[in-house]
């Protein structure tokens, strides 16, 4: 199941905020917003004969995982706070710059906080996210967006355990994607991740039981 193969396409992404799944029944009014909408959307993806083996939700979004990532987040947030403290001193000078400089630093502080504490304000995102493993596919639903991979496309599986007892399950298809950052070309593995699971071992067991 995990051997690498040459696959041009391994799944799909689908924005699901608008429109209904095809149905023979008469259209019904849209249900009220609830935590179960993401699960209902996941169940709507099942093809005839496809069974849902496992599903779960993220309990928590964790901060930067590696030492360098944590250091970057800390340095970014520290610099943003340093800028803001110095910019606030410009209020004593007055004038246009005295107003603009403090405002300019606020977005950077917010970004720094989000980098270091990604769980801040994430309650809505957690409620609207659900992961599923079926007899055919691995599926994620997040804020109405559906991503699915055929299980035959999965080349490797990694598990990460966190101190709070949650875990991450990261699937790879053996492919890489290229992107530009700071004027340089970089590559990274193409992955599908289930973050912050209460029982990451159960998710992996369902994945391998297929």
C-alpha positions in Angstrom: 0.0 0.0 0.0 2.8 2.4 0.8 5.1 1.7 -2.2 5.8 4.7 -4.4 4.2 5.0 -7.8 4.2 7.6 -10.6 0.9 9.4 -10.1 0.1 12.7 -11.8 -2.9 13.2 -9.5 -3.6 11.8 -6.1 -6.8 13.5 -5.0 -8.9 16.6 -5.3 -9.7 19.8 -3.5 -13.3 21.1 -3.6 -14.8 24.3 -2.2 -18.1 23.3 -0.8 -19.5 26.5 0.7 -22.1 26.9 -2.0 -24.3 24.4 -3.7 -25.8 21.1 -2.7 -24.8 17.5 -3.5 -26.9 16.0 -6.3 -30.0 14.4 -4.9 -33.3 12.9 -6.1 -35.1 14.5 -3.2 -36.7 17.9 -3.2 -34.4 20.8 -2.1 -34.6 21.6 1.6 -33.7 24.7 3.5 -30.0 25.0 4.6 -29.5 23.7 8.1 -28.5 26.1 10.9 -24.8 26.4 11.5 -23.6 23.6 13.9 -20.6 21.6 14.8 -22.0 18.6 12.9 -22.0 20.3 9.5 -18.4 19.3 8.8 -19.2 15.7 9.7 -22.3 15.7 7.5 -20.2 17.2 4.6 -17.7 14.4 5.1 -20.4 11.7 4.9 -21.7 13.3 1.7 -18.4 12.5 0.0 -18.8 8.7 0.3 -19.3 6.9 -3.0 -21.5 3.9 -3.4 -19.9 1.0 -1.6 -17.4 3.2 0.2 -17.4 2.9 4.0 -16.2 5.3 6.7 -13.8 3.4 8.9 -12.8 6.3 11.2 -13.4 10.0 11.7 -12.1 12.5 14.2 -11.6 16.2 14.9 -8.6 18.3 15.9 -8.6 19.0 19.6 -5.8 21.6 19.5 -3.6 23.4 17.1 0.0 23.3 18.2 2.8 25.9 17.9 5.9 25.6 15.7 7.1 22.0 15.8 10.9 22.3 15.2 13.5 24.2 17.1 14.2 26.5 14.1 10.5 27.2 13.6 10.1 28.1 17.3 13.1 30.3 17.2 11.8 32.1 14.1 8.4 32.7 15.7 10.0 34.0 18.9 12.4 36.3 17.0 9.6 37.6 14.7 7.3 38.3 17.7 10.1 39.8 19.7 11.1 42.2 16.9 7.5 43.2 16.4 7.1 44.0 20.1 10.4 45.9 20.0 9.2 48.0 17.0 5.9 48.7 18.7 7.5 49.9 22.0 9.8 52.3 20.1 6.9 53.4 17.8 4.8 54.2 20.8 7.5 56.6 21.9 6.8 58.6 18.7 3.4 59.5 20.3 5.3 61.9 22.5 6.6 63.7 19.4 3.1 63.9 17.8 2.4 64.6 14.3 1.4 62.2 11.5 4.3 59.8 12.1 3.5 59.6 15.7 0.2 58.1 14.8 1.2 55.9 11.8 4.2 54.2 13.4 2.3 52.5 16.2 -0.4 51.4 13.9 2.1 49.9 11.5 3.5 47.6 14.1 0.1 46.1 15.3 -0.3 43.7 12.3 3.2 42.3 12.8 2.4 41.6 16.5 -0.7 39.8 15.5 1.2 37.7 12.9 3.9 36.9 15.5 1.3 35.8 18.0 -0.4 33.6 15.4 3.0 32.0 14.5 3.8 31.2 18.0 0.3 30.4 19.3 -1.7 29.1 16.3 -4.5 28.0 18.6 -5.4 31.6 19.4 -8.9 32.2 18.0 -9.0 28.8 16.4 -12.2 27.6 18.1 -14.3 28.1 14.9 -11.7 26.4 12.7 -11.6 23.4 15.0 -15.3 23.0 15.0 -15.5 23.2 11.2 -12.7 20.6 10.7 -13.1 16.9 10.6 -10.9 14.1 9.2 -12.0 10.8 7.8 -10.6 7.5 6.6 -12.7 5.3 4.4 -12.1 2.0 2.7 -10.8 3.9 -0.3 -9.6 7.4 0.7 -8.3 9.7 3.3 -10.4 12.9 3.5 -10.2 16.2 5.3 -12.9 18.8 5.6 -12.0 22.3 6.8 -14.3 25.3 6.6 -16.2 23.7 3.7 -13.1 22.7 1.8 -12.8 19.0 1.0 -9.4 17.4 0.2 -9.3 13.6 -0.6 -6.5 11.2 -1.4 -6.9 7.7 -2.7 -5.3 5.3 -0.2 -3.4 3.7 -3.0 -1.5 7.0 -3.5 -0.1 7.1 0.0 3.6 6.3 0.0 4.5 6.9 3.6 2.9 7.7 7.0 4.4 9.7 9.9 3.1 10.1 13.4 3.9 13.0 15.8 3.1 12.9 19.5 2.6 16.0 21.6 3.1 16.4 25.3 -0.6 17.1 25.9 -1.5 13.6 24.5 -2.6 14.6 21.1 -0.9 13.6 17.9 -0.6 14.4 14.2 -0.8 11.9 11.3 1.0 13.1 8.1 0.5 11.3 4.8 2.9 11.6 1.9 2.5 10.6 -1.7 6.2 10.7 -2.5 5.9 13.8 -4.6 7.4 17.3 -4.0 6.2 20.7 -4.9 8.4 23.8 -5.7 7.8 27.2 -4.3 9.7 30.6 -4.1 10.7 32.2 -0.8 12.9 35.2 -0.4 14.0 35.0 -4.0 15.1 31.4 -3.8 13.5 28.2 -5.1 12.6 25.5 -2.5 11.0 22.1 -2.5 8.7 20.4 0.1 6.9 17.1 0.3 3.3 17.0 -0.8 1.4 15.9 2.4 -2.1 15.5 3.7 -2.2 16.0 7.5 -4.6 15.2 10.3 -3.6 17.6 13.2 -4.3 17.5 16.9 -6.0 14.1 17.1 -7.1 12.7 20.5 -6.0 9.2 19.4 -3.6 9.3 16.5 -2.9 5.6 16.9 -6.5 4.8 16.1 -6.4 6.9 13.0 -3.3 5.1 11.8 -4.8 1.7 12.6 -7.8 2.5 10.4 -5.5 3.7 7.7 -3.5 0.5 7.6 -6.5 -1.8 8.1 -7.8 -1.0 4.7 
